[in-house]
Amino acid sequence: MLGSIRKFSSSIFAKVFLFIVAIPFIFWGMGDVFRSGNQNTIVKIGKEKISTKDFVEYLDNYTAPNEELNESLLESKLYNFIGEQLLEKEIENLKIILSKSSLSKIIKNEKSFQKDGNFSRTEYEKFLITNGLTAVTFERNILNQSKKKQITDFVSGGILPSQFLVEVIYDKINQKRNIQIVNVKDLIDKKINFSEDQILDHYKKNKENYIYSYKTISYKEINPLNLIGNEEFDDLFFEKIDKIDDYIVEGKDLNFILEKFNLDSAVEITSDKYGKNKEGKGVKNFPYTLIKQIFLQTEPDQTILTVHENKYFVFKILKSEEVQKEINDMNIKKAVLKDLKNISKRKFVTNIINKINNNKFNKIDFDNLLKKEGIAAKKIFLENLNDNKELTENLVKQIYSYPEEKVILVADMGLSEVYLVYIDEVENVTISKESEDYKKYLKLSKAKMVTDLYAAYDSYLQKKYKVEINYNAFDNLKKNIK
């Protein structure tokens, strides 16, 4: 039964609901910004004020369980959120609609909601319960995303790229590259040796960075065995899950639910946002992805029913607290050392990048640095843009964005992987119309043209609507999420 519901995750509706079918707007020069004033307003579009609460709800709905909400990702989410708001204004302005009958047909034709070839209300209700949704919320999202698809089709319909553009895309993805790489870690690790005084001094100057937020949670895992006495996810189980959800909406707390359904006592845990307790050990038996979601919750004493990998949890946030960690804690000492190493790494990286950008670091400098440090470069042959046998996909993409005979520095977001790279040779490739892969690259070329069109449409919307971001409210939100 759950298997048929899981099929929904690959359907068009799941993609529509879980991901934004919208233009990834990136705003540069969006008009004036305001850094003071109402903390409840995150952005103004024209005369309309969009609340910080709306943005937090957006984050809750559109942040994947494995996504870490760092500063860069939060900024990207904010831009996409603004893009969503602008699209809604355009939809209203262009009078794009989807009738109730059309919405009904979309839902009824979804195979995940059918039984014996016909729409099943029961299957539909089970999906909603399993995903913690109401019919109103789900149908509103289908309605909104269908309208957004209409407007994106309106912008990009009828595009056909030339053979030249297809060959450009093909070469960009499939050209072969010989490179030489050096792990920056090997260059700087042997230079890093911090004394106890340096460690203590850094801790004292940055003591506020070692204040950890903890939440104490009382929870109970609910499964068919402890709820209905058997191991089947049958109609009775879902009926009781639905009833639990109703009780929570009515304001009933965790203890009431445990007593009402004859469930054993709840388990209590205390965790930081990384899933570790006050001793620095990982919290057991409670999913880390749910802990991340809990740290987005702002209201204590709130009872919540949620599902994770076909496991149901009902939990309550008992309290939140801030704990100042001391330097005699070995985990904190390790954290301070890590921070000091990262500072040294950032200084090294910044220095190299500045030299590269100012054409003061070429192949001769590359060779001289390796000779001085007694390190040999590793030679790698990259088959194509997707060759991740030696390096991560992100790093390979960075390498493919630079020309032949160029020294570059590539890194991941957190600088955990940083490489100095010399692009030794680039072998270009071509594709003919007779190739079996030609249609594939024709589609990719079209997608590139569509992206460029969206960028132009983005510029048009920037001029049409005045967007003002309240960076004071946004900075405050970043602190709370951290």
C-alpha positions in Angstrom: 0.0 0.0 0.0 2.8 2.4 0.9 4.6 1.2 -2.2 1.9 2.7 -4.5 2.0 5.9 -2.6 5.8 6.1 -2.9 5.4 6.0 -6.7 4.1 9.5 -6.4 7.6 10.7 -5.6 8.5 10.2 -9.3 5.3 11.7 -10.7 4.8 15.1 -12.2 2.8 16.3 -9.1 5.5 15.5 -6.6 8.0 17.4 -8.8 5.6 20.3 -9.0 4.9 20.4 -5.3 8.4 19.7 -4.0 10.4 21.8 -6.5 9.8 25.3 -7.8 8.7 25.4 -11.4 9.9 29.0 -11.8 12.6 31.2 -13.1 15.7 31.2 -10.8 15.8 34.9 -10.5 19.1 36.4 -9.5 18.7 40.1 -8.7 21.5 42.6 -9.1 20.7 46.3 -8.4 17.2 45.7 -7.2 16.6 49.3 -6.1 17.1 50.7 -2.7 17.5 48.4 0.3 16.4 49.2 3.8 18.4 48.1 6.8 16.2 49.3 9.6 12.5 49.4 10.3 10.0 46.6 10.7 11.7 43.2 11.3 8.5 41.5 10.2 9.0 42.6 6.6 11.6 40.7 4.6 11.0 42.4 1.2 8.8 45.0 -0.5 7.6 44.6 -4.1 6.2 47.9 -5.2 3.9 48.9 -2.3 3.3 45.4 -1.1 5.2 44.2 2.0 6.1 40.5 2.2 6.5 39.2 5.8 9.5 37.4 7.2 7.0 34.7 8.4 6.1 34.0 4.7 9.8 33.5 3.8 10.3 31.1 6.8 7.3 29.1 5.7 8.8 29.0 2.2 12.1 27.7 3.6 10.2 25.0 5.5 8.4 23.9 2.3 11.3 24.1 -0.2 14.4 23.1 1.8 15.4 19.5 1.1 16.2 17.3 4.2 19.9 17.1 3.1 20.3 20.8 2.6 22.4 22.7 5.1 21.0 26.3 5.4 24.3 28.2 5.2 24.5 31.9 4.3 25.0 31.3 0.6 22.0 28.9 0.3 19.8 31.3 2.4 20.6 34.1 0.0 19.8 31.9 -3.0 16.5 30.8 -1.4 15.6 34.5 -0.8 16.2 35.4 -4.4 14.0 32.4 -5.5 11.4 33.4 -3.0 11.3 36.9 -4.5 11.1 35.3 -8.0 8.1 33.4 -6.9 6.4 36.6 -5.7 7.1 38.4 -9.0 5.8 35.5 -11.0 2.6 35.6 -8.9 2.3 39.2 -9.8 2.8 38.5 -13.5 0.2 35.7 -13.4 -2.3 38.1 -11.9 -1.3 40.9 -14.3 -1.7 38.5 -17.4 -4.9 37.0 -16.0 -3.6 33.4 -16.2 -6.2 31.0 -14.7 -6.8 27.3 -14.3 -10.4 26.3 -13.9 -11.6 24.0 -11.1 -12.6 21.4 -13.6 -9.0 21.5 -15.1 -7.5 21.1 -11.7 -9.8 18.2 -10.9 -8.8 16.5 -14.2 -5.1 16.9 -13.3 -5.5 15.3 -9.9 -7.9 12.5 -11.1 -5.6 11.5 -13.9 -2.6 11.0 -11.6 -2.0 7.2 -11.5 -0.8 7.3 -7.9 -4.4 8.3 -6.9 -6.1 5.6 -8.9 -7.3 2.1 -8.0 -8.4 -0.4 -10.7 -8.0 2.4 -13.3 -10.3 4.9 -11.5 -9.7 7.8 -9.2 -9.7 6.7 -5.6 -10.5 9.3 -2.9 -9.0 6.9 -0.3 -5.7 6.7 -2.2 -5.7 10.5 -2.5 -6.4 11.0 1.3 -3.7 8.5 2.2 -1.2 10.5 0.1 -2.1 13.7 1.9 -1.8 12.2 5.3 1.5 10.5 4.5 3.0 13.8 3.4 1.4 15.9 6.1 -0.7 17.9 3.7 -4.3 19.2 3.6 -6.3 18.9 0.4 -6.5 22.7 0.3 -2.7 23.2 0.6 -1.9 20.5 -2.0 -4.5 21.7 -4.5 -3.5 25.3 -4.1 0.1 24.4 -4.9 -0.9 22.4 -7.9 -3.0 25.3 -9.1 -0.1 27.8 -8.5 2.5 25.7 -10.2 0.3 25.0 -13.2 -0.1 28.7 -13.7 3.7 29.2 -13.4 4.2 26.6 -16.0 1.9 28.5 -18.3 3.9 31.7 -17.9 7.2 30.0 -18.4 5.8 28.3 -21.6 4.6 31.7 -22.6 8.2 33.1 -22.3 10.1 30.2 -23.9 7.7 28.5 -26.4 8.7 27.9 -30.0 12.5 28.0 -29.5 14.7 25.9 -31.9 18.5 26.2 -31.7 20.9 26.0 -34.7 23.3 23.2 -35.3 26.2 25.5 -34.3 24.7 26.0 -30.9 24.1 22.2 -30.5 27.8 21.6 -31.3 28.8 24.3 -28.8 26.9 22.5 -26.0 28.2 19.1 -27.1 31.8 20.3 -27.0 31.3 22.1 -23.7 30.2 18.8 -22.1 32.3 16.3 -23.8 35.7 18.0 -24.5 38.6 16.1 -22.9 41.1 17.8 -20.6 44.6 17.0 -19.3 45.1 18.8 -16.0 47.7 19.0 -13.1 46.3 19.5 -9.6 47.7 20.1 -6.2 45.7 19.8 -3.0 46.1 23.1 -1.1 45.8 21.2 2.1 49.2 19.6 1.3 50.7 23.1 0.7 49.7 24.6 4.0 49.2 21.8 6.5 52.8 21.5 7.4 53.0 25.3 7.9 50.2 25.3 10.4 51.3 24.8 14.1 49.3 26.7 16.7 50.5 27.1 20.2 48.2 26.8 23.3 48.4 30.6 23.7 47.2 31.1 20.2 44.3 28.7 20.7 43.3 30.3 23.9 43.6 33.8 22.5 41.4 33.0 19.5 38.8 31.4 21.8 38.6 34.5 24.1 38.3 36.9 21.1 35.5 34.7 19.5 33.8 33.3 22.6 30.4 34.1 21.2 31.1 31.7 18.3 31.1 28.8 20.7 27.7 29.3 22.1 25.6 26.3 21.1 21.8 26.2 20.7 20.0 23.1 22.0 16.4 22.0 21.9 15.0 19.4 24.2 12.4 17.3 22.4 9.9 14.7 23.7 8.9 12.3 21.0 7.2 9.0 20.2 7.7 6.9 17.0 4.3 5.6 15.8 4.0 2.4 13.7 1.3 0.0 12.9 2.4 -2.4 15.7 2.1 0.1 18.6 -0.9 1.9 17.2 -3.2 -0.9 15.9 -1.5 -4.1 17.0 -0.3 -5.4 13.7 2.5 -4.6 11.1 0.3 -3.6 8.2 -0.1 0.0 7.0 -3.9 -0.6 6.5 -6.9 1.6 6.4 -7.3 1.5 10.2 -3.8 2.7 10.7 -4.3 5.7 8.4 -7.6 6.5 10.1 -5.9 6.7 13.5 -3.0 8.8 12.0 -5.7 11.1 10.6 -7.4 11.3 14.0 -4.0 12.1 15.7 -3.6 14.9 13.2 -7.1 16.2 14.0 -6.3 16.2 17.8 -3.1 18.2 17.2 -5.1 20.8 15.2 -7.6 21.0 18.1 -4.7 21.9 20.4 -4.2 18.5 22.1 -0.7 17.9 23.4 1.7 14.9 23.2 0.7 13.4 26.5 -3.0 13.5 25.6 -2.2 11.6 22.3 -0.1 9.0 24.1 -2.8 8.3 26.6 -5.7 8.4 24.1 -4.0 5.8 21.8 -2.5 3.7 24.6 1.1 4.4 23.5 4.1 4.0 25.8 5.8 7.0 27.3 7.7 9.4 25.1 11.5 9.5 24.7 13.3 12.8 25.6 16.4 14.0 23.8 18.5 17.2 23.8 20.2 18.0 20.5 21.9 20.8 18.6 21.1 21.5 15.0 23.8 19.0 13.9 22.1 16.1 15.8 24.6 16.0 18.7 23.9 16.2 22.4 25.7 18.4 25.0 28.5 15.8 25.2 29.1 16.0 21.4 27.7 12.5 20.7 25.2 11.8 18.0 21.5 11.5 19.0 20.2 8.0 18.4 16.9 6.8 17.1 15.6 10.2 15.9 16.3 11.2 12.3 18.8 14.0 11.8 16.6 15.5 9.0 13.8 15.9 11.5 16.2 17.6 13.9 17.0 20.1 11.2 13.3 20.8 10.7 12.8 21.2 14.4 15.4 24.0 14.5 13.3 25.9 12.1 10.4 25.7 14.5 10.1 28.9 16.6 7.2 27.9 18.9 7.9 25.8 22.0 5.3 23.4 23.4 4.0 22.8 19.9 3.0 19.2 19.2 3.8 18.1 15.7 3.0 14.9 13.7 5.5 14.2 10.9 6.7 11.3 8.6 10.2 10.4 7.7 11.0 7.4 5.4 7.6 5.8 6.1 8.1 6.3 9.9 5.7 8.5 11.8 6.8 10.6 14.7 4.8 12.8 17.0 6.9 15.2 19.1 6.9 18.3 21.2 9.6 20.9 21.7 10.0 21.2 25.5 12.6 24.0 25.7 15.3 25.8 23.9 18.6 26.9 25.5 21.9 28.6 24.7 25.0 27.0 26.2 28.4 28.7 26.4 31.1 26.0 25.7 34.4 26.3 27.5 37.9 25.8 26.0 38.6 22.9 28.4 36.0 20.9 26.4 38.0 18.8 23.9 35.3 19.2 21.2 35.6 23.0 21.6 39.3 22.9 21.4 39.1 20.9 18.2 36.6 23.4 16.9 38.9 26.3 17.7 41.8 24.5 15.9 39.6 23.9 12.9 38.6 27.6 12.8 42.3 28.7 13.0 43.2 26.3 10.2 40.3 27.6 8.1 41.5 31.2 8.7 45.0 30.2 7.4 43.5 28.4 4.5 41.3 31.4 3.5 44.3 33.7 3.7 46.3 31.4 1.5 43.4 31.0 -1.0 42.7 34.8 -1.1 46.3 35.5 -1.8 46.5 33.0 -4.6 43.2 34.2 -6.2 44.3 37.8 -6.1 47.6 36.9 -7.8 45.7 34.9 -10.5 43.2 37.6 -11.1 46.0 40.2 -11.5 47.9 37.9 -13.9 50.7 37.5 -11.3 50.5 33.7 -11.0 51.2 31.6 -14.1 52.6 28.2 -14.9 56.1 29.3 -13.9 54.8 30.4 -10.5 52.9 27.2 -10.2 56.0 25.1 -10.9 58.2 27.2 -8.6 55.7 26.9 -5.7 55.6 23.1 -6.0 59.4 22.9 -6.2 59.8 25.2 -3.1 57.4 23.0 -1.1 58.7 19.7 -2.4 55.3 18.6 -3.7 54.6 17.0 -7.1 51.4 17.8 -9.0 49.0 15.0 -9.8 48.2 14.5 -13.5 44.5 13.8 -14.3 42.7 13.1 -17.5 39.1 14.3 -17.6 36.9 12.4 -20.1 34.1 15.0 -20.0 32.2 17.4 -17.8 30.6 14.6 -15.8 33.9 12.7 -15.1 33.9 12.6 -11.3 36.2 9.7 -10.8 39.0 11.8 -9.3 37.2 15.1 -8.4 33.7 16.0 -7.3 31.2 17.1 -10.0 31.2 20.7 -8.7 35.0 21.0 -9.0 35.1 19.5 -12.5 32.5 22.0 -13.6 34.7 24.8 -12.3 37.6 23.5 -14.2 35.6 23.3 -17.4 34.7 26.9 -17.2 38.3 28.0 -17.9 40.5 27.8 -21.0 43.6 25.9 -21.9 47.0 26.8 -20.4 45.4 28.5 -17.4 46.3 28.3 -13.7 43.1 28.4 -11.5 42.0 27.6 -8.0 38.9 25.5 -7.5 37.1 24.9 -4.2 33.8 23.7 -2.7 31.5 26.0 -0.7 33.1 25.4 2.7 36.7 25.2 1.5 37.0 21.6 2.7 38.3 20.8 -0.8 40.6 23.3 -2.4 42.9 22.6 -5.4 45.4 24.6 -7.4 44.9 23.5 -11.0 46.8 23.9 -14.3 44.8 23.2 -17.4 47.4 21.6 -19.6 45.5 20.7 -22.7 41.9 20.8 -24.0 40.8 18.5 -26.8 37.6 19.8 -28.5 35.0 17.4 -30.0 32.1 17.7 -32.5 28.8 15.9 -33.1 27.0 15.3 -36.4 23.2 15.4 -37.1 23.3 11.7 -37.8 24.5 10.9 -34.3 22.2 9.0 -31.9 22.9 11.6 -29.3 22.1 14.6 -31.5 18.5 15.0 -30.2 19.7 14.9 -26.6 22.1 17.8 -27.2 19.5 19.6 -29.2 17.3 19.6 -26.1 20.2 20.7 -23.9 20.9 23.5 -26.3 17.3 24.6 -26.2 17.4 24.5 -22.4 20.4 26.9 -22.5 18.5 29.3 -24.8 15.5 29.1 -22.5 17.7 30.0 -19.5 19.1 33.0 -21.4 15.5 34.1 -22.2 14.6 33.8 -18.6 17.5 36.0 -17.7 16.2 38.6 -20.1 12.7 38.2 -18.7 14.2 38.7 -15.2 15.7 42.1 -16.3 12.3 43.1 -17.7 10.6 42.3 -14.3 13.3 44.1 -12.4 12.3 47.3 -14.3 8.6 46.6 -14.0 8.5 46.1 -10.3 10.5 47.9 -7.6 12.1 45.3 -5.2 13.5 46.3 -1.8 15.1 43.8 0.5 15.1 44.4 4.2 18.7 43.2 4.8 18.4 44.0 8.5 15.5 41.5 8.9 17.4 39.0 6.7 20.6 39.3 8.8 18.5 38.7 11.9 16.9 35.7 10.4 20.3 34.2 9.4 21.5 34.6 13.1 18.4 32.8 14.3 18.8 29.9 11.9 22.4 29.5 12.7 
